Amino acid sequence: MRAGKLALDALSVLPSSTRRSRPSKNFTAPDNSVKFCQAIHADLIKKAHSGSTTKVNTLINSYVKSGLVASAIQLFNEMPERNLVSWSTLIAGYFHNGLSSEALALFVSMNNGSHSLPNEYVFSTVISSCADMQALQEGKQCHAYVMKSGFIFHSYVGNALINMYSRCSDMESALDVFKAIARVDCFSYNLLISGFLDQGNLKEAWKVLGKMVKGSIEWDPVTYATAFGLCGSSKDFKLGLQVHGQILTRNVELDVYMGSAVVDMYGKCGNVISARNVFDRLLCRNVVSWTTMMTVYAHSGCFEESLNFYFEMESAGVRPNELTCVIILNSCASLSALRHGDLLNSHFLKLGFGAHLVVGNALINMYSKCGSIEDAYQIFLNMPHRDIVSWNSMISGYSHHSLGFKALQLFHQMSMTFERPNYVTFVGALSACAHLGLVDEGFYYLNHLMKDMGIAPGVEHYTCMIGLLSRSGQLDVAEELMRSSPVQWDVVAWRTLLSACQVHRNFGLGRRVAEIILQLDPNDVGTHILLSNMYAKAKRWDGVAKIRTLMRGKEIKKEPGVSWIQVRSHTHVFVSEDRNHPQSALIYKKLAELIAEIKLVGYVPDFDNALHDVEDEQKEESLRYHSEKLAITFGLITLPARAPVHVIKNLRICEDCHTAAKLISDVTRRKIIIRDANRFHCFQGGICACGDYW
């Protein structure tokens, strides 16, 4: 036992920072439970039986089960004699009330100052406390004590160790414990499979599940749910159907837990209809099942359905949890539904989710992607706690809004905190350098700062460097970097250089880059369009005809330009020369007035953006009614006088519309924000935040 005691002595001198507890579950004891415990306590004192260890243990147990931990501690401290039950009851009470570090500290006290030796139940509780805190070193010390004490062969203890190592991401040790247990059960298998699944090691998870099948271990509901999770993560729809069929064949009750797992499996396998059918057939639903279905919609790109489903959940009287908030806010971000996001923000604050870290991060993301970077920053400032996701979201948001200086300021501010930059942080910082044209700073971050922090640059960082060199006009240097670097370049990186070739009108390099992209992806629509536009700007109409013939031969269709704007709770969609809108006559009249007004301050239609070989009058007519101009005009007509105009466009904004938007923002004294396929453009006072480079 001495070696075990030494292991526990090490626990007692751990720094306080390692004694991490999960948040308290905030148990609220019912009034009748509190009164019952107090009555028993008073009776014990009255009858002078306070020294009866058995009765006091019973009362301690009643207190902790009622959430009255302070009363249980007071009673425990006043006991003249304690036995194993006294210690184990309070340790378990600490654990079940979310006080894992206190459970561990009491365990140390038990071994240092009492004659009671822990049994298998105490060990399993303490090891579970280590799992809750993800305290791997303390868990290993408990494991050593268990080995010396001879309790490793108890299934309770073995399963607790598997769970602890899995929660601490040490799957090798979890597997060693699994192999050492004399008699593994269904629970052991479930823990090991879930551990490998959480770590993304699907191969090992399948191996363990295969052993479970070969060993004829009977499955329980957790096994089925874990198997569904494994099928979903592997996107093995066929096997998922077979597991679902087994449930139906064996008449296994599809409870809320398993039902949510089935819905999740179908969703991850891309079968949204089947997921919804299973959800609709669930006899009992809770917030988890509703949120799972919402997640299926969101991950399948059905963001409107996800949003509508949330309102269905509210109508059913189900209260959201923090994950529900995150999913629905991310759906608003993907739809750029700023008004809905604003309303949900207020709603979630009333429900008490304002202090939740993950909800705050989702709000930063939502406001950034909806074009309201100022609101995103206010959320960031008001967060009681921030993590790496908070900082990264805000830095990336500033970069995406072309606010490079603010992004770098925040990056340096982060460096002065205890939060260490990671891979994603440097993508945001290098993107900011690219916007500002800070070549030397960008290479310093890439070659020195990242190296000092042990972060290996990836293709995203090098793509930012290509954008940086391209913006500064060093296209040849960018091309040389791409040809000489050991990075496996993707289509995004090459298209970054191709876009720069169009901006700088380097059509020779552009054609070479386009050929490389089409070798990687022969059906890439964007590259065909960019190449066609280059030929058009060079007045090479034969080249335009050749590209369009090539596209027809490959059955590649250009996506039509679409712009949309949200006014109140309605989204209004426009295409070029659109006359289907109920207010089209008013929109066209107002747009004609705006064009006439901005011509007085220097607007000249950019015929290079009219990509057809027609007369100038026809070109001007075509440019005038681009979808973003129609959406901007509608916003100016319908929104309050000082409200900013937020427009979303599915393609890259053309140079003519960009120039027109700048001048319209000046003559109307309105802030106009356009999110195109590349970035946000914030027009104010005749200037765009992007610096006319995108």
LINCORQUI-V189815 format. One record per residue. N is the residue number from 1. RES is the residue in one letter. SS is DSSP state (H for helix, E for strand, C for the rest). PHI is phi as a letter, one per 20 degrees, with the letter a starting at -180 (* if undefined). NEAR is the number of other ideal C-beta (glycine too) atoms within 10 Angstrom. Layout:
N/RES/SS/PHI/NEAR + N/RES/SS/PHI/NEAR
This chain:
1/M/C/*/11 + 2/R/H/f/7 + 3/A/H/f/11 + 4/G/H/f/20 + 5/K/H/f/12 + 6/L/H/f/13 + 7/A/H/f/20 + 8/L/H/f/21 + 9/D/H/f/13 + 10/A/H/f/14 + 11/L/H/f/23 + 12/S/H/f/13 + 13/V/C/d/7 + 14/L/C/f/17 + 15/P/C/f/6 + 16/S/H/f/7 + 17/S/H/f/6 + 18/T/H/e/14 + 19/R/C/e/16 + 20/R/C/e/15 + 21/S/C/d/17 + 22/R/C/f/15 + 23/P/C/g/6 + 24/S/C/f/11 + 25/K/C/f/11 + 26/N/C/l/8 + 27/F/C/f/14 + 28/T/C/d/10 + 29/A/C/f/17 + 30/P/C/f/10 + 31/D/H/g/8 + 32/N/H/f/9 + 33/S/H/f/16 + 34/V/H/f/17 + 35/K/H/f/11 + 36/F/H/f/14 + 37/C/H/f/23 + 38/Q/H/f/16 + 39/A/H/f/10 + 40/I/H/f/15 + 41/H/H/g/19 + 42/A/H/f/10 + 43/D/H/f/12 + 44/L/H/f/18 + 45/I/H/f/10 + 46/K/H/f/9 + 47/K/C/e/10 + 48/A/C/l/8 + 49/H/C/d/12 + 50/S/C/f/16 + 51/G/C/e/12 + 52/S/C/f/14 + 53/T/H/g/14 + 54/T/H/f/11 + 55/K/H/f/16 + 56/V/H/f/24 + 57/N/H/g/22 + 58/T/H/f/15 + 59/L/H/f/23 + 60/I/H/g/26 + 61/N/H/f/19 + 62/S/H/f/21 + 63/Y/H/f/28 + 64/V/H/f/26 + 65/K/H/f/18 + 66/S/C/e/21 + 67/G/C/n/21 + 68/L/C/e/22 + 69/V/H/f/21 + 70/A/H/g/9 + 71/S/H/f/20 + 72/A/H/f/24 + 73/I/H/f/18 + 74/Q/H/g/13 + 75/L/H/f/21 + 76/F/H/f/21 + 77/N/H/f/9 + 78/E/C/e/10 + 79/M/C/f/15 + 80/P/C/f/8 + 81/E/C/c/9 + 82/R/C/c/20 + 83/N/C/c/15 + 84/L/H/g/17 + 85/V/H/f/18 + 86/S/H/g/22 + 87/W/H/f/22 + 88/S/H/f/23 + 89/T/H/f/24 + 90/L/H/f/26 + 91/I/H/g/26 + 92/A/H/f/21 + 93/G/H/f/26 + 94/Y/H/g/26 + 95/F/H/f/23 + 96/H/H/f/18 + 97/N/C/e/20 + 98/G/C/n/17 + 99/L/C/d/22 + 100/S/H/f/25 + 101/S/H/f/21 + 102/E/H/f/20 + 103/A/H/f/26 + 104/L/H/f/31 + 105/A/H/f/18 + 106/L/H/f/22 + 107/F/H/f/28 + 108/V/H/f/18 + 109/S/H/f/13 + 110/M/H/f/23 + 111/N/H/e/22 + 112/N/H/e/12 + 113/G/H/c/8 + 114/S/C/c/13 + 115/H/C/e/8 + 116/S/C/e/16 + 117/L/C/e/13 + 118/P/C/f/24 + 119/N/C/d/16 + 120/E/H/f/19 + 121/Y/H/f/18 + 122/V/H/f/22 + 123/F/H/f/24 + 124/S/H/f/25 + 125/T/H/f/23 + 126/V/H/f/33 + 127/I/H/f/28 + 128/S/H/f/23 + 129/S/H/f/30 + 130/C/H/f/31 + 131/A/H/f/22 + 132/D/H/f/21 + 133/M/H/e/22 + 134/Q/C/l/15 + 135/A/C/e/24 + 136/L/H/f/18 + 137/Q/H/f/13 + 138/E/H/f/27 + 139/G/H/f/27 + 140/K/H/f/19 + 141/Q/H/f/20 + 142/C/H/f/27 + 143/H/H/f/22 + 144/A/H/f/16 + 145/Y/H/f/24 + 146/V/H/f/26 + 147/M/H/f/14 + 148/K/H/f/16 + 149/S/H/e/17 + 150/G/C/n/11 + 151/F/C/e/19 + 152/I/C/f/18 + 153/F/C/e/13 + 154/H/C/f/19 + 155/S/H/f/16 + 156/Y/H/g/17 + 157/V/H/f/25 + 158/G/H/f/27 + 159/N/H/f/23 + 160/A/H/f/28 + 161/L/H/f/30 + 162/I/H/g/29 + 163/N/H/f/26 + 164/M/H/f/31 + 165/Y/H/f/28 + 166/S/H/f/25 + 167/R/H/f/22 + 168/C/C/e/21 + 169/S/C/m/13 + 170/D/C/d/17 + 171/M/H/f/20 + 172/E/H/f/7 + 173/S/H/f/19 + 174/A/H/f/24 + 175/L/H/f/19 + 176/D/H/f/13 + 177/V/H/f/25 + 178/F/H/g/23 + 179/K/H/f/8 + 180/A/H/e/13 + 181/I/C/f/18 + 182/A/C/f/9 + 183/R/C/c/9 + 184/V/C/e/22 + 185/D/C/c/14 + 186/C/H/g/14 + 187/F/H/f/17 + 188/S/H/f/22 + 189/Y/H/f/24 + 190/N/H/g/26 + 191/L/H/f/27 + 192/L/H/f/29 + 193/I/H/f/25 + 194/S/H/f/22 + 195/G/H/f/25 + 196/F/H/f/24 + 197/L/H/f/23 + 198/D/H/f/15 + 199/Q/C/e/15 + 200/G/C/m/9 + 201/N/C/e/13 + 202/L/H/f/14 + 203/K/H/f/9 + 204/E/H/f/16 + 205/A/H/f/25 + 206/W/H/f/17 + 207/K/H/f/15 + 208/V/H/f/22 + 209/L/H/f/21 + 210/G/H/f/10 + 211/K/H/f/15 + 212/M/H/f/22 + 213/V/H/f/11 + 214/K/H/f/8 + 215/G/C/e/9 + 216/S/C/l/6 + 217/I/C/f/16 + 218/E/C/f/8 + 219/W/C/e/21 + 220/D/C/d/15 + 221/P/H/g/16 + 222/V/H/f/18 + 223/T/H/f/21 + 224/Y/H/f/22 + 225/A/H/f/22 + 226/T/H/f/25 + 227/A/H/f/27 + 228/F/H/f/24 + 229/G/H/f/20 + 230/L/H/f/23 + 231/C/H/f/25 + 232/G/H/f/21 + 233/S/H/f/17 + 234/S/H/e/18 + 235/K/C/l/11 + 236/D/C/e/18 + 237/F/H/f/17 + 238/K/H/f/8 + 239/L/H/f/16 + 240/G/H/g/24 + 241/L/H/f/16 + 242/Q/H/f/12 + 243/V/H/f/19 + 244/H/H/f/22 + 245/G/H/f/10 + 246/Q/H/f/13 + 247/I/H/f/18 + 248/L/H/f/9 + 249/T/H/f/8 + 250/R/C/e/9 + 251/N/C/l/7 + 252/V/C/f/14 + 253/E/C/f/9 + 254/L/C/e/21 + 255/D/C/f/14 + 256/V/H/g/15 + 257/Y/H/f/14 + 258/M/H/f/20 + 259/G/H/g/23 + 260/S/H/f/26 + 261/A/H/f/26 + 262/V/H/f/27 + 263/V/H/g/27 + 264/D/H/f/25 + 265/M/H/f/32 + 266/Y/H/f/25 + 267/G/H/f/25 + 268/K/H/f/23 + 269/C/C/e/21 + 270/G/C/n/13 + 271/N/C/d/18 + 272/V/H/f/19 + 273/I/H/f/8 + 274/S/H/f/20 + 275/A/H/f/24 + 276/R/H/f/18 + 277/N/H/f/12 + 278/V/H/f/23 + 279/F/H/g/21 + 280/D/H/f/9 + 281/R/H/e/10 + 282/L/C/f/19 + 283/L/C/f/9 + 284/C/C/c/9 + 285/R/C/c/18 + 286/N/C/c/15 + 287/V/H/f/16 + 288/V/H/f/19 + 289/S/H/f/24 + 290/W/H/f/24 + 291/T/H/f/24 + 292/T/H/f/23 + 293/M/H/f/28 + 294/M/H/f/26 + 295/T/H/f/24 + 296/V/H/g/27 + 297/Y/H/g/23 + 298/A/H/f/21 + 299/H/H/f/16 + 300/S/C/e/16 + 301/G/C/n/11 + 302/C/C/e/16 + 303/F/H/f/19 + 304/E/H/f/14 + 305/E/H/f/18 + 306/S/H/f/24 + 307/L/H/f/21 + 308/N/H/f/14 + 309/F/H/f/23 + 310/Y/H/f/24 + 311/F/H/f/11 + 312/E/H/f/12 + 313/M/H/f/21 + 314/E/H/f/13 + 315/S/H/f/8 + 316/A/C/e/9 + 317/G/C/n/6 + 318/V/C/e/18 + 319/R/C/e/10 + 320/P/C/f/23 + 321/N/C/d/17 + 322/E/H/f/16 + 323/L/H/f/18 + 324/T/H/g/23 + 325/C/H/g/24 + 326/V/H/f/23 + 327/I/H/f/24 + 328/I/H/f/29 + 329/L/H/f/25 + 330/N/H/f/20 + 331/S/H/f/27 + 332/C/H/f/28 + 333/A/H/f/21 + 334/S/H/f/18 + 335/L/H/e/21 + 336/S/C/l/21 + 337/A/C/e/23 + 338/L/H/f/22 + 339/R/H/f/16 + 340/H/H/f/22 + 341/G/H/f/25 + 342/D/H/f/16 + 343/L/H/f/13 + 344/L/H/f/22 + 345/N/H/g/21 + 346/S/H/f/9 + 347/H/H/f/14 + 348/F/H/f/21 + 349/L/H/f/13 + 350/K/H/f/8 + 351/L/C/e/14 + 352/G/C/n/8 + 353/F/C/e/21 + 354/G/C/f/16 + 355/A/C/e/12 + 356/H/C/f/20 + 357/L/H/g/15 + 358/V/H/f/16 + 359/V/H/f/25 + 360/G/H/g/24 + 361/N/H/f/24 + 362/A/H/f/29 + 363/L/H/f/31 + 364/I/H/g/29 + 365/N/H/f/25 + 366/M/H/f/31 + 367/Y/H/f/27 + 368/S/H/f/25 + 369/K/H/f/26 + 370/C/C/e/27 + 371/G/C/n/25 + 372/S/C/d/20 + 373/I/H/f/24 + 374/E/H/f/10 + 375/D/H/f/19 + 376/A/H/g/23 + 377/Y/H/f/19 + 378/Q/H/f/14 + 379/I/H/f/23 + 380/F/H/g/21 + 381/L/H/f/9 + 382/N/H/e/11 + 383/M/C/f/20 + 384/P/C/f/9 + 385/H/C/c/9 + 386/R/C/c/19 + 387/D/C/c/13 + 388/I/H/f/15 + 389/V/H/f/17 + 390/S/H/g/20 + 391/W/H/f/24 + 392/N/H/f/25 + 393/S/H/f/26 + 394/M/H/f/29 + 395/I/H/f/27 + 396/S/H/f/21 + 397/G/H/f/25 + 398/Y/H/f/26 + 399/S/H/f/28 + 400/H/H/f/21 + 401/H/C/e/25 + 402/S/C/m/23 + 403/L/C/e/21 + 404/G/H/f/21 + 405/F/H/f/12 + 406/K/H/f/18 + 407/A/H/f/24 + 408/L/H/f/22 + 409/Q/H/g/14 + 410/L/H/f/23 + 411/F/H/f/24 + 412/H/H/f/9 + 413/Q/H/f/13 + 414/M/H/f/21 + 415/S/H/f/12 + 416/M/C/e/7 + 417/T/C/e/9 + 418/F/C/e/5 + 419/E/C/e/16 + 420/R/C/e/12 + 421/P/C/g/21 + 422/N/C/c/14 + 423/Y/H/g/15 + 424/V/H/f/16 + 425/T/H/g/23 + 426/F/H/f/24 + 427/V/H/f/20 + 428/G/H/f/25 + 429/A/H/f/30 + 430/L/H/f/28 + 431/S/H/f/26 + 432/A/H/f/30 + 433/C/H/f/28 + 434/A/H/f/25 + 435/H/H/f/28 + 436/L/H/e/21 + 437/G/C/m/16 + 438/L/C/e/20 + 439/V/H/f/17 + 440/D/H/f/8 + 441/E/H/f/17 + 442/G/H/f/24 + 443/F/H/f/15 + 444/Y/H/f/13 + 445/Y/H/f/24 + 446/L/H/f/20 + 447/N/H/e/11 + 448/H/H/d/10 + 449/L/H/f/15 + 450/M/H/f/21 + 451/K/H/f/12 + 452/D/H/f/7 + 453/M/C/e/13 + 454/G/C/m/7 + 455/I/C/d/16 + 456/A/C/f/8 + 457/P/C/f/20 + 458/G/C/d/14 + 459/V/H/f/14 + 460/E/H/f/17 + 461/H/H/f/21 + 462/Y/H/f/19 + 463/T/H/f/24 + 464/C/H/f/27 + 465/M/H/f/27 + 466/I/H/f/25 + 467/G/H/f/23 + 468/L/H/f/26 + 469/L/H/f/26 + 470/S/H/f/24 + 471/R/H/f/23 + 472/S/C/e/18 + 473/G/C/n/14 + 474/Q/C/e/16 + 475/L/H/f/20 + 476/D/H/f/11 + 477/V/H/f/15 + 478/A/H/f/25 + 479/E/H/f/21 + 480/E/H/f/12 + 481/L/H/f/17 + 482/M/H/f/21 + 483/R/H/e/9 + 484/S/H/e/8 + 485/S/C/f/15 + 486/P/C/f/5 + 487/V/C/f/17 + 488/Q/C/e/8 + 489/W/C/f/20 + 490/D/C/d/14 + 491/V/H/f/16 + 492/V/H/f/13 + 493/A/H/f/23 + 494/W/H/f/24 + 495/R/H/f/20 + 496/T/H/g/24 + 497/L/H/f/27 + 498/L/H/f/24 + 499/S/H/f/20 + 500/A/H/f/24 + 501/C/H/f/24 + 502/Q/H/f/17 + 503/V/H/f/15 + 504/H/C/e/16 + 505/R/C/l/11 + 506/N/C/e/20 + 507/F/H/f/18 + 508/G/H/f/9 + 509/L/H/f/17 + 510/G/H/g/24 + 511/R/H/f/15 + 512/R/H/f/14 + 513/V/H/f/26 + 514/A/H/f/24 + 515/E/H/f/11 + 516/I/H/f/17 + 517/I/H/f/24 + 518/L/H/f/17 + 519/Q/H/f/9 + 520/L/H/f/12 + 521/D/C/b/14 + 522/P/C/g/12 + 523/N/C/d/11 + 524/D/C/f/17 + 525/V/H/f/14 + 526/G/H/g/19 + 527/T/H/f/23 + 528/H/H/g/21 + 529/I/H/f/19 + 530/L/H/f/21 + 531/L/H/f/26 + 532/S/H/f/22 + 533/N/H/f/19 + 534/M/H/f/23 + 535/Y/H/f/21 + 536/A/H/f/19 + 537/K/H/f/18 + 538/A/C/e/14 + 539/K/C/m/11 + 540/R/C/e/15 + 541/W/H/f/13 + 542/D/H/f/10 + 543/G/H/f/17 + 544/V/H/f/21 + 545/A/H/f/13 + 546/K/H/f/14 + 547/I/H/f/23 + 548/R/H/f/16 + 549/T/H/f/10 + 550/L/H/f/15 + 551/M/H/f/17 + 552/R/H/f/10 + 553/G/H/f/8 + 554/K/C/e/12 + 555/E/C/l/7 + 556/I/C/e/16 + 557/K/C/d/9 + 558/K/C/f/13 + 559/E/C/f/11 + 560/P/C/f/10 + 561/G/C/f/19 + 562/V/E/c/17 + 563/S/E/c/28 + 564/W/E/b/19 + 565/I/E/b/24 + 566/Q/E/d/19 + 567/V/E/c/16 + 568/R/C/l/8 + 569/S/C/d/9 + 570/H/E/d/9 + 571/T/E/d/16 + 572/H/E/d/18 + 573/V/E/d/14 + 574/F/E/c/27 + 575/V/E/d/15 + 576/S/C/g/17 + 577/E/C/l/13 + 578/D/C/f/18 + 579/R/C/c/11 + 580/N/C/e/8 + 581/H/C/f/16 + 582/P/C/g/8 + 583/Q/C/d/14 + 584/S/H/g/14 + 585/A/H/f/10 + 586/L/H/f/14 + 587/I/H/f/25 + 588/Y/H/f/18 + 589/K/H/f/13 + 590/K/H/f/17 + 591/L/H/f/21 + 592/A/H/f/12 + 593/E/H/f/11 + 594/L/H/f/21 + 595/I/H/f/19 + 596/A/H/f/10 + 597/E/H/f/15 + 598/I/H/f/22 + 599/K/H/f/12 + 600/L/C/f/9 + 601/V/C/d/10 + 602/G/C/o/9 + 603/Y/C/f/19 + 604/V/C/c/10 + 605/P/C/g/19 + 606/D/C/e/18 + 607/F/H/f/15 + 608/D/H/f/16 + 609/N/H/e/19 + 610/A/C/e/20 + 611/L/C/e/18 + 612/H/C/c/10 + 613/D/C/e/12 + 614/V/C/c/12 + 615/E/C/f/9 + 616/D/H/f/10 + 617/E/H/f/8 + 618/Q/H/f/11 + 619/K/H/f/20 + 620/E/H/f/16 + 621/E/H/f/14 + 622/S/H/f/19 + 623/L/H/f/20 + 624/R/H/f/19 + 625/Y/C/d/18 + 626/H/C/f/24 + 627/S/H/g/23 + 628/E/H/f/28 + 629/K/H/f/24 + 630/L/H/f/27 + 631/A/H/f/27 + 632/I/H/f/30 + 633/T/H/f/26 + 634/F/H/f/25 + 635/G/H/f/20 + 636/L/H/f/19 + 637/I/H/f/14 + 638/T/H/d/17 + 639/L/C/e/16 + 640/P/C/g/5 + 641/A/C/g/8 + 642/R/C/d/8 + 643/A/C/f/13 + 644/P/C/f/18 + 645/V/E/d/25 + 646/H/E/d/24 + 647/V/E/c/27 + 648/I/E/d/25 + 649/K/E/c/23 + 650/N/C/f/14 + 651/L/C/d/18 + 652/R/C/f/19 + 653/I/C/f/24 + 654/C/C/e/21 + 655/E/H/f/16 + 656/D/H/f/23 + 657/C/H/f/24 + 658/H/H/f/21 + 659/T/H/f/19 + 660/A/H/f/25 + 661/A/H/f/24 + 662/K/H/g/20 + 663/L/H/f/20 + 664/I/H/f/25 + 665/S/H/f/24 + 666/D/H/f/17 + 667/V/H/f/14 + 668/T/H/e/16 + 669/R/C/l/10 + 670/R/C/c/20 + 671/K/C/e/16 + 672/I/E/c/23 + 673/I/E/d/23 + 674/I/E/d/26 + 675/R/E/d/22 + 676/D/C/d/22 + 677/A/C/f/12 + 678/N/C/e/15 + 679/R/C/a/20 + 680/F/E/e/24 + 681/H/E/d/26 + 682/C/E/d/21 + 683/F/E/e/25 + 684/Q/E/b/16 + 685/G/C/m/10 + 686/G/C/n/15 + 687/I/E/c/13 + 688/C/E/d/22 + 689/A/C/f/17 + 690/C/C/f/20 + 691/G/C/m/13 + 692/D/C/m/12 + 693/Y/C/c/18 + 694/W/C/b/20
